[in-house]
Amino acid sequence: MIDRVNCEGRRVLVKEEAKRRIKLGCAAAGALVAALLITTCPIPGLSYQATAVLGILIMAIVWWITGVLPEFVTAVVMAVLFVVVAGISVGATFSTFASSTWWLLLSAFTLGVGMKTSGLMRRIALAIVRKFPRTFRCQVIAQLVTGTVLGPLIPSLAVKGAMLAPLAMSIGDELGYERQGKRATGLFAAMLVGIRTVAPTIVSASVTGYALMATLPADVQEQFNMASWFVAALPWLVVVLALNYLLIMGMYGRGEKAGSGSETVGAPGNAQSLNQSSRGGTNEGDSKPIPDGLGPLSAVEKRMLVIILMTVVLWATEPFHHISAMAVGLAALVFMFVLKVIDVPAFKSGVNWTSLLFIGIALGLGSVFAEAGLNDWVMQTCGPAFQALAGNPYLLVLGIGVITVVLRFLIVSEVAYLNLLMAFLVPMAASVGVNPWVLGFSAYALVIAWFAKYQSPIYLAAFYAVDGKMAKHSELAKYCGVYLATCLAGLVVCVPYWQWMGLL
């Protein structure tokens, strides 16, 4: 018996050592690729600086995939190499930390801490669970509806992700879903889909929509106000939401019952919390409402409720009062301290500082690429491909979508990508008789991607708002491909509709 235990122990050690060697080998290979690119500069049309940036990014991606270092440490190494080896300015490399985006995320993360420590997050989660029957099917619908309804109210997708991801995880906990299990992953995917899918259809749902509007010719801007934009995009929205609901149910709605599985991923009281706050079983068919058992709102919950409502209202009405979302968010942060909703220890321990550091450096890649000239090189290289697709409307919208997915690995900023793309496509649209809005929307529909974490601010914010505990990135990256496929299907469905409207 002892010999058998020792043998198993040795096998585990051998496997761990093999994994460690594979990681180190992959890390060395990534560094070697970067060194070869930097020293030989073999890519035609790219400067030394651009080639060095590309090589360093490849190395960082390999290191992120293999996990040879913590993610934020790899990000710091990448940033330092950008400055020291590639000669990128410090201002460009760390530009996100001086932008409103990073400070807005800090305030959103802190709002999440206040919602959690005050108990308001759990109360809202239980309210949603009670409002919708506590089946996985209905909770997926709840996530899709919540994200879609909130879409037009808050212009920052990242903020919505940072606020709604903890709520989705709380709902999964209350229903007894194993964190990083199938159903928790399905809820996270539904939350992300709900927030993002509405963005291309309503201009006010994201700053990217305003940026795309600005790239259109003046006569097209007059043609597409907020209402006509929504009408033209409505079939796409319906198709994508419907397909994602069916796919989430098919992929994550079977094979795992509520309360099943271990709770080894830091989900205190997944099933226990449910048992304390409900009566009866947790089978999929059980749709009895769950009483909250929490009593009236506490004084701290009331103060947090007032803060969050005022914040959301001010974010939603920014076009009228012109107070920046960042200023509103930071004011909310201050009031949480003043009204004693959170204190300094909660702020230090509750906010995921390593994630904010990683996000800040990752989102700065857009400025780095722009300074190195990579964005222009990418668009010039792919320009002929866009021209070749112009003859067939189906191939045109599909081609723009597919090329967008590929190029977003290199052009990190969504706004920068759309600006560069439209600079090429607007003149082409006039020559082939296509409304430029169709081309811009086709790119906007596919501009979201989170195969790699650095690609999407909304994904980064949502994933790290729950410390990566709700779903594994590897599973969510797989679903990214599924989601993008539904976006392409939505474009195909829209082609005859846009032809009927005279846009194609």
Secondary structure as GFF3:
##gff-version 3
##sequence-region A 1 504
A	DSSP	alpha_helix	2	40	.	.	.	ID=ss1
A	DSSP	alpha_helix	48	66	.	.	.	ID=ss2
A	DSSP	alpha_helix	71	84	.	.	.	ID=ss3
A	DSSP	alpha_helix	90	93	.	.	.	ID=ss4
A	DSSP	three_ten_helix	95	98	.	.	.	ID=ss5
A	DSSP	alpha_helix	100	118	.	.	.	ID=ss6
A	DSSP	alpha_helix	120	131	.	.	.	ID=ss7
A	DSSP	alpha_helix	136	150	.	.	.	ID=ss8
A	DSSP	alpha_helix	157	174	.	.	.	ID=ss9
A	DSSP	alpha_helix	182	197	.	.	.	ID=ss10
A	DSSP	three_ten_helix	199	201	.	.	.	ID=ss11
A	DSSP	three_ten_helix	203	205	.	.	.	ID=ss12
A	DSSP	alpha_helix	207	215	.	.	.	ID=ss13
A	DSSP	alpha_helix	218	223	.	.	.	ID=ss14
A	DSSP	alpha_helix	226	252	.	.	.	ID=ss15
A	DSSP	alpha_helix	270	277	.	.	.	ID=ss16
A	DSSP	alpha_helix	299	316	.	.	.	ID=ss17
A	DSSP	alpha_helix	318	321	.	.	.	ID=ss18
A	DSSP	alpha_helix	325	338	.	.	.	ID=ss19
A	DSSP	alpha_helix	344	350	.	.	.	ID=ss20
A	DSSP	alpha_helix	353	363	.	.	.	ID=ss21
A	DSSP	alpha_helix	365	372	.	.	.	ID=ss22
A	DSSP	alpha_helix	374	388	.	.	.	ID=ss23
A	DSSP	alpha_helix	393	407	.	.	.	ID=ss24
A	DSSP	alpha_helix	414	432	.	.	.	ID=ss25
A	DSSP	alpha_helix	436	446	.	.	.	ID=ss26
A	DSSP	three_ten_helix	453	455	.	.	.	ID=ss27
A	DSSP	alpha_helix	457	465	.	.	.	ID=ss28
A	DSSP	alpha_helix	473	501	.	.	.	ID=ss29
###
